[in-house]
Amino acid sequence: MNRLYAFVSALRMSMVAIARNKLRTGLTMLGILVGVAAVVVTTALGAGARHRIDTQMESLGSNTMVVIPQSNQLTGARGAQGSSGGRLTEADVRAIVRGATSVAGAAPFLRSATQVVFEDKNAYTQVFGTTRDYFAVRGWGVANGETWSEAAELSGERVCMLGSTVAAELFGTLDPVGRTVRVGRYPFRVAGVLETKGESPFGTDQDDVIMMSTAAFRSHVMWMWRRTVHGILVAAKDKDLNERARAQTESVLREQHRLGEGTPSDFVIRTQAEFRASQDAIYGTLSTLLLAVGAVSLLVGGIGIMNIMLVSVAERTREIGIRMAVGAREHDILLEFLVESTLVSLLGGIMGTIAAAGIVAGVAHFVGWSMRLEPAALAIALGTSSAIGIAFGFFPARRAARLEPIAALGRE
């Protein structure tokens, strides 16, 4: 009970001292405010960035990986075991689906860029040639209309699917389904409009695209030799099977390309996990840098608190002597100054948290950048500000508590 009374008394006297020196207290809290705000905003930025990356990775297709060709030439001649010369074909796609048991599906893709025209409107966009399986592998649904038929895929009929961005640019509020657009020099019938995917992790608009069959692509957009493709999109059956699906895909393709043991692969497989790891490393470095800036601000704020508390002790030396003369003990004086420094630091932390919340809300509203306030970050920021008040306030508090009453009373 006595301890509670002593604490309440110290808190009341600390609040009186703070209220008596508003300007000085405000300037002292500024360093803590900036440091806490920097820490909270940095944490919110990192959490928002990671959430944004996860969302964008999901938009690429659940559990997907991309196979792209690459040269495996070690010398000027092909190895005795043979080499595919850095090519992928539609036969490779069928082999993956047939031989990789952990793979849910695979689809080839070809890509180029060309001009697309509807009446007096035109757009320069990406054109993809693929199969109908591509939409299932990527989890890409149809918002309006339907995909091209199996017969159209086999025959290379001039029919296409529009991304939502292209559909809006060319048709505005009109329904594109059933209408004709000109892709390069050739007319194509619009079979449907794809669901909106948004921005990819690479910063490109996934909806700024036109999709068509590989046969139509080769005939009317870009000729490709011997049914080769630019890449293969592969989906694992489950996220826990990603690595197994990757290993099986690699094994099937090496066998398909007749690559002997020790011969480098003439393809490379890129997984979502690799991209996420690289992004996490980048954001981790940036977060560490920004947290270091926040830590420096907190250190400066702590030094400011120590400086101001030393000034406060010097100004109130006579008051301390009077209190000791009427019975105040050393730990009472120590507690009062510790509570005062902690209160100043905690107030700075609270104001820094409020400022950080305002910055996060403003950035999210006006800039559209995803930022998320983490409760753990708020708790750590407030706990850190309190710890700084105790750590940097201890020396001035101990100095005040160890003053000799007679010497303190003699000070003016």
C-alpha positions as CSV (number, residue, x, y, z in Angstrom):
1,M,0.0,0.0,0.0
2,N,2.8,2.4,0.9
3,R,4.5,1.6,-2.5
4,L,1.3,2.4,-4.3
5,Y,0.9,5.6,-2.5
6,A,4.5,6.6,-3.2
7,F,4.0,5.8,-6.9
8,V,0.8,7.8,-7.1
9,S,2.5,10.7,-5.4
10,A,5.5,10.6,-7.7
11,L,3.1,10.4,-10.7
12,R,1.2,13.5,-9.5
13,M,4.3,15.5,-8.9
14,S,5.7,14.4,-12.3
15,M,2.6,15.6,-14.1
16,V,2.8,19.0,-12.3
17,A,6.5,19.4,-13.3
18,I,5.6,18.5,-17.0
19,A,2.7,20.9,-17.1
20,R,4.9,23.6,-15.6
21,N,7.4,23.4,-18.5
22,K,5.2,22.7,-21.6
23,L,7.6,24.0,-24.2
24,R,10.6,22.2,-22.9
25,T,8.7,19.0,-22.4
26,G,7.3,19.2,-26.0
27,L,10.8,19.7,-27.5
28,T,12.1,16.8,-25.4
29,M,9.3,14.5,-26.7
30,L,10.1,15.4,-30.3
31,G,13.0,13.1,-30.6
32,I,11.0,10.2,-29.2
33,L,8.0,11.1,-31.4
34,V,10.1,11.0,-34.6
35,G,11.8,7.7,-33.6
36,V,8.7,5.9,-32.7
37,A,6.8,7.2,-35.8
38,A,9.7,6.0,-38.0
39,V,9.7,2.6,-36.4
40,V,5.9,2.1,-36.7
41,V,5.7,3.5,-40.3
42,T,8.6,1.3,-41.4
43,T,7.0,-1.8,-39.9
44,A,3.7,-0.9,-41.5
45,L,5.4,-0.4,-44.8
46,G,7.1,-3.7,-44.6
47,A,3.9,-5.6,-43.6
48,G,2.0,-3.9,-46.3
49,A,4.6,-4.7,-48.9
50,R,4.7,-8.3,-48.0
51,H,0.9,-8.5,-48.1
52,R,1.0,-6.9,-51.5
53,I,3.6,-9.3,-52.8
54,D,1.6,-12.3,-51.5
55,T,-1.5,-11.0,-53.2
56,Q,0.3,-10.4,-56.5
57,M,2.0,-13.8,-56.3
58,E,-1.4,-15.4,-55.9
59,S,-2.7,-13.5,-58.9
60,L,0.0,-15.2,-61.0
61,G,-1.7,-18.5,-60.3
62,S,-1.7,-20.7,-57.2
63,N,1.4,-22.9,-56.9
64,T,2.7,-22.0,-60.3
65,M,6.2,-22.1,-61.8
66,V,7.6,-21.0,-65.1
67,V,9.9,-23.0,-67.4
68,I,11.9,-21.0,-69.9
69,P,14.6,-22.2,-72.3
70,Q,18.3,-21.3,-71.9
71,S,21.4,-22.3,-73.7
72,N,23.5,-25.1,-72.2
73,Q,26.5,-24.9,-74.6
74,L,29.7,-25.6,-72.8
75,T,31.7,-25.9,-76.1
76,G,31.1,-25.1,-79.7
77,A,29.7,-28.6,-80.3
78,R,26.8,-30.5,-78.9
79,G,27.5,-33.1,-76.4
80,A,27.5,-36.8,-77.2
81,Q,24.3,-37.3,-75.3
82,G,22.5,-34.7,-77.3
83,S,21.0,-31.3,-76.5
84,S,17.7,-29.5,-77.3
85,G,19.6,-26.3,-78.1
86,G,17.6,-24.3,-75.5
87,R,14.2,-25.0,-76.9
88,L,10.8,-25.9,-75.4
89,T,8.0,-27.4,-77.4
90,E,4.4,-28.4,-77.0
91,A,5.5,-32.0,-76.8
92,D,7.4,-31.0,-73.6
93,V,4.1,-29.8,-72.1
94,R,2.4,-33.1,-72.8
95,A,5.3,-35.0,-71.3
96,I,5.1,-33.0,-68.1
97,V,1.4,-33.6,-67.7
98,R,1.9,-37.3,-68.4
99,G,5.0,-37.9,-66.3
100,A,5.0,-35.5,-63.4
101,T,2.5,-36.9,-60.8
102,S,2.7,-33.8,-58.6
103,V,1.8,-31.5,-61.4
104,A,-1.9,-30.4,-61.7
105,G,-1.5,-28.9,-65.1
106,A,0.8,-27.3,-67.6
107,A,0.3,-24.9,-70.5
108,P,2.6,-23.5,-73.2
109,F,2.8,-19.8,-74.0
110,L,4.1,-17.6,-76.8
111,R,4.2,-13.8,-76.4
112,S,4.6,-10.7,-78.5
113,A,3.4,-7.1,-78.6
114,T,1.3,-5.7,-81.3
115,Q,-1.3,-3.1,-82.2
116,V,-5.0,-3.9,-81.6
117,V,-7.7,-1.8,-83.3
118,F,-11.5,-1.5,-82.9
119,E,-13.1,1.1,-85.1
120,D,-11.4,4.4,-84.3
121,K,-9.6,3.2,-81.1
122,N,-6.4,1.3,-80.8
123,A,-4.1,0.0,-78.1
124,Y,-0.5,-1.4,-78.1
125,T,-0.6,-4.5,-75.9
126,Q,0.8,-7.9,-75.1
127,V,-0.5,-10.8,-77.1
128,F,-0.2,-14.4,-75.7
129,G,-0.7,-17.6,-77.6
130,T,-1.6,-20.5,-75.4
131,T,-4.0,-23.4,-74.8
132,R,-7.3,-23.4,-72.8
133,D,-5.4,-25.2,-70.0
134,Y,-3.5,-21.9,-69.3
135,F,-6.6,-20.3,-67.6
136,A,-7.0,-23.3,-65.3
137,V,-3.3,-23.4,-64.4
138,R,-3.3,-19.6,-63.5
139,G,-6.7,-19.7,-61.9
140,W,-7.9,-17.0,-64.4
141,G,-11.7,-16.9,-64.8
142,V,-13.9,-15.4,-67.5
143,A,-15.8,-12.3,-66.5
144,N,-17.9,-12.1,-69.6
145,G,-18.4,-14.5,-72.5
146,E,-16.4,-17.8,-72.7
147,T,-13.0,-19.2,-73.8
148,W,-12.4,-20.4,-77.4
149,S,-13.6,-23.9,-78.2
150,E,-11.4,-27.0,-78.5
151,A,-12.1,-27.0,-82.3
152,A,-11.0,-23.4,-82.6
153,E,-7.8,-24.2,-80.7
154,L,-7.0,-27.1,-83.0
155,S,-7.8,-25.2,-86.2
156,G,-6.2,-21.9,-85.3
157,E,-9.5,-20.0,-85.8
158,R,-9.2,-16.2,-85.4
159,V,-10.8,-15.9,-81.9
160,C,-9.4,-14.2,-78.8
161,M,-9.9,-13.3,-75.2
162,L,-9.4,-9.7,-73.9
163,G,-7.9,-8.6,-70.6
164,S,-10.1,-6.1,-68.8
165,T,-7.7,-3.2,-69.4
166,V,-7.7,-3.7,-73.2
167,A,-11.4,-4.2,-73.2
168,A,-11.9,-0.9,-71.4
169,E,-9.5,1.0,-73.8
170,L,-11.1,-0.3,-76.9
171,F,-14.7,-0.7,-76.1
172,G,-15.4,1.6,-73.1
173,T,-18.9,0.7,-71.8
174,L,-19.7,-1.5,-74.9
175,D,-19.9,-5.3,-74.5
176,P,-16.9,-6.7,-76.5
177,V,-18.2,-10.2,-76.8
178,G,-19.0,-11.2,-80.3
179,R,-17.4,-8.0,-81.8
180,T,-14.4,-8.0,-84.1
181,V,-11.0,-6.4,-83.4
182,R,-8.0,-6.2,-85.7
183,V,-4.8,-7.8,-84.2
184,G,-2.0,-6.6,-86.5
185,R,-3.5,-7.1,-90.0
186,Y,-6.0,-9.8,-89.1
187,P,-9.5,-9.6,-87.8
188,F,-10.3,-11.6,-84.6
189,R,-13.6,-12.3,-83.0
190,V,-13.8,-11.6,-79.2
191,A,-15.0,-14.6,-77.4
192,G,-14.9,-13.2,-73.9
193,V,-13.3,-10.9,-71.4
194,L,-11.1,-12.2,-68.6
195,E,-11.4,-11.4,-64.9
196,T,-9.3,-8.5,-63.5
197,K,-5.9,-9.7,-62.2
198,G,-4.3,-6.3,-61.4
199,E,-0.7,-5.5,-61.2
200,S,1.9,-8.2,-61.2
201,P,4.9,-8.4,-58.8
202,F,7.0,-7.2,-61.7
203,G,5.0,-4.0,-62.0
204,T,3.2,-4.8,-65.2
205,D,-0.6,-4.7,-65.8
206,Q,-1.7,-8.3,-66.1
207,D,-5.0,-7.2,-67.7
208,D,-3.3,-5.4,-70.6
209,V,-3.3,-8.5,-72.7
210,I,-5.0,-10.4,-75.5
211,M,-5.1,-14.2,-75.4
212,M,-5.4,-16.6,-78.4
213,S,-4.6,-20.2,-79.3
214,T,-1.0,-21.1,-80.1
215,A,-2.1,-22.1,-83.7
216,A,-3.7,-18.6,-84.2
217,F,-0.6,-16.9,-82.8
218,R,1.8,-18.7,-85.1
219,S,-0.4,-18.1,-88.1
220,H,-1.2,-14.4,-87.6
221,V,1.2,-12.9,-85.0
222,M,4.6,-14.6,-85.0
223,W,5.9,-17.6,-86.8
224,M,7.6,-20.1,-84.5
225,W,9.8,-23.0,-85.7
226,R,8.7,-26.6,-85.1
227,R,6.0,-25.9,-82.6
228,T,8.4,-24.3,-80.1
229,V,7.2,-22.1,-77.4
230,H,8.6,-19.3,-75.3
231,G,7.8,-20.9,-72.0
232,I,5.7,-23.4,-70.1
233,L,3.5,-22.5,-67.1
234,V,3.3,-25.4,-64.6
235,A,1.0,-25.7,-61.5
236,A,1.6,-28.1,-58.6
237,K,-1.3,-29.9,-57.1
238,D,-0.7,-28.3,-53.7
239,K,1.7,-25.7,-52.3
240,D,3.3,-28.5,-50.2
241,L,4.2,-30.3,-53.4
242,N,5.9,-27.3,-55.1
243,E,9.4,-28.7,-54.7
244,R,8.4,-32.2,-55.7
245,A,6.6,-30.9,-58.8
246,R,9.7,-28.8,-59.7
247,A,12.0,-31.8,-59.4
248,Q,9.6,-34.0,-61.4
249,T,9.3,-31.3,-64.1
250,E,13.0,-31.0,-64.3
251,S,13.5,-34.8,-64.5
252,V,10.8,-35.2,-67.3
253,L,12.3,-32.4,-69.4
254,R,15.8,-33.7,-69.1
255,E,14.6,-37.1,-70.3
256,Q,12.6,-35.4,-73.0
257,H,15.6,-33.5,-74.2
258,R,17.9,-36.5,-73.9
259,L,20.3,-34.8,-71.5
260,G,22.8,-37.1,-70.0
261,E,24.1,-37.1,-66.5
262,G,26.5,-34.2,-66.0
263,T,25.1,-32.2,-68.9
264,P,23.6,-28.8,-67.9
265,S,19.9,-28.3,-68.4
266,D,18.8,-26.3,-71.5
267,F,16.0,-24.8,-69.5
268,V,15.5,-23.1,-66.1
269,I,12.5,-23.3,-63.7
270,R,11.5,-20.2,-61.8
271,T,9.2,-20.7,-58.8
272,Q,7.1,-18.3,-56.7
273,A,9.2,-19.3,-53.7
274,E,12.4,-18.0,-55.3
275,F,10.8,-14.7,-56.3
276,R,9.2,-14.3,-52.9
277,A,12.6,-14.9,-51.2
278,S,14.3,-12.3,-53.3
279,Q,11.6,-9.8,-52.6
280,D,11.7,-10.5,-48.9
281,A,15.5,-10.0,-48.9
282,I,15.1,-6.6,-50.6
283,Y,12.4,-5.4,-48.3
284,G,14.3,-6.8,-45.3
285,T,17.3,-4.7,-46.2
286,L,15.2,-1.6,-46.7
287,S,13.4,-2.2,-43.4
288,T,16.6,-2.7,-41.5
289,L,18.0,0.6,-43.0
290,L,14.8,2.5,-42.0
291,L,14.7,0.9,-38.6
292,A,18.3,2.0,-38.1
293,V,17.2,5.6,-38.8
294,G,14.4,5.2,-36.3
295,A,16.8,3.8,-33.7
296,V,19.1,6.8,-34.2
297,S,16.1,9.1,-33.6
298,L,15.2,7.2,-30.5
299,L,18.8,7.4,-29.2
300,V,18.8,11.2,-29.9
301,G,15.5,11.5,-28.1
302,G,16.8,9.5,-25.1
303,I,19.9,11.7,-24.9
304,G,17.6,14.7,-25.0
305,I,15.5,13.3,-22.1
306,M,18.7,12.8,-20.1
307,N,19.9,16.3,-20.8
308,I,16.5,17.9,-19.9
309,M,16.2,15.8,-16.7
310,L,19.7,16.9,-15.6
311,V,18.6,20.5,-16.2
312,S,15.5,19.8,-14.2
313,V,17.5,18.3,-11.3
314,A,19.7,21.4,-11.3
315,E,16.7,23.8,-11.3
316,R,14.9,21.9,-8.5
317,T,17.9,21.2,-6.2
318,R,16.5,23.4,-3.4
319,E,13.1,21.7,-3.8
320,I,14.7,18.3,-3.5
321,G,16.6,19.5,-0.3
322,I,13.3,20.7,1.3
323,R,11.6,17.4,0.5
324,M,14.5,15.4,2.0
325,A,14.5,17.7,5.1
326,V,10.9,16.9,5.8
327,G,11.3,13.1,5.5
328,A,11.5,12.1,1.8
329,R,13.8,9.2,1.4
330,E,16.4,8.5,-1.4
331,H,14.1,6.1,-3.3
332,D,11.2,8.6,-3.2
333,I,13.3,11.1,-5.1
334,L,14.6,8.5,-7.4
335,L,11.1,7.3,-8.1
336,E,9.8,10.8,-8.8
337,F,12.4,11.6,-11.5
338,L,12.2,8.1,-13.0
339,V,8.4,8.4,-13.3
340,E,8.8,11.9,-14.8
341,S,11.4,10.8,-17.5
342,T,9.3,7.7,-18.3
343,L,6.1,9.7,-18.6
344,V,7.8,12.2,-21.0
345,S,9.1,9.4,-23.1
346,L,5.8,7.5,-23.1
347,L,3.9,10.6,-24.1
348,G,6.3,11.0,-27.0
349,G,5.8,7.4,-27.9
350,I,2.0,7.8,-27.9
351,M,2.2,11.0,-30.0
352,G,4.6,9.2,-32.4
353,T,2.2,6.3,-32.7
354,I,-0.7,8.7,-33.5
355,A,1.4,10.5,-36.0
356,A,2.4,7.2,-37.6
357,A,-1.2,6.1,-37.8
358,G,-2.0,9.4,-39.6
359,I,0.9,8.9,-42.0
360,V,-0.2,5.3,-42.8
361,A,-3.8,6.4,-43.4
362,G,-2.7,9.3,-45.5
363,V,-0.4,7.3,-47.7
364,A,-2.9,4.5,-48.1
365,H,-5.7,7.0,-49.1
366,F,-3.8,9.4,-51.3
367,V,-1.0,7.3,-52.8
368,G,-2.8,3.9,-52.8
369,W,0.2,2.1,-51.3
370,S,-0.7,-0.9,-49.1
371,M,0.4,-0.3,-45.5
372,R,-0.7,-2.3,-42.4
373,L,-0.4,-1.2,-38.8
374,E,0.7,-4.2,-36.8
375,P,-0.4,-4.4,-33.1
376,A,2.9,-6.0,-32.2
377,A,4.8,-3.0,-33.7
378,L,2.7,-0.6,-31.7
379,A,3.3,-2.5,-28.5
380,I,7.1,-2.7,-29.2
381,A,7.2,1.1,-30.0
382,L,5.4,2.1,-26.8
383,G,7.5,-0.4,-24.8
384,T,10.7,0.9,-26.3
385,S,9.8,4.5,-25.6
386,S,9.1,3.6,-21.9
387,A,12.3,1.7,-21.7
388,I,14.2,4.7,-23.1
389,G,12.6,6.9,-20.4
390,I,13.8,4.6,-17.7
391,A,17.2,4.0,-19.1
392,F,18.1,7.6,-19.9
393,G,16.3,9.0,-16.9
394,F,18.0,6.8,-14.4
395,F,21.3,8.7,-14.1
396,P,19.6,12.1,-13.5
397,A,17.2,10.5,-11.1
398,R,20.0,8.9,-9.1
399,R,21.9,12.1,-9.1
400,A,18.9,13.9,-7.6
401,A,18.4,11.1,-5.1
402,R,22.0,11.3,-3.8
403,L,22.0,15.0,-3.2
404,E,23.0,16.0,0.3
405,P,20.0,17.7,2.0
406,I,22.2,20.5,3.6
407,A,24.0,21.2,0.3
408,A,20.7,21.2,-1.6
409,L,19.1,23.6,0.8
410,G,22.0,26.0,0.4
411,R,21.6,26.2,-3.4
412,E,19.7,29.2,-4.8
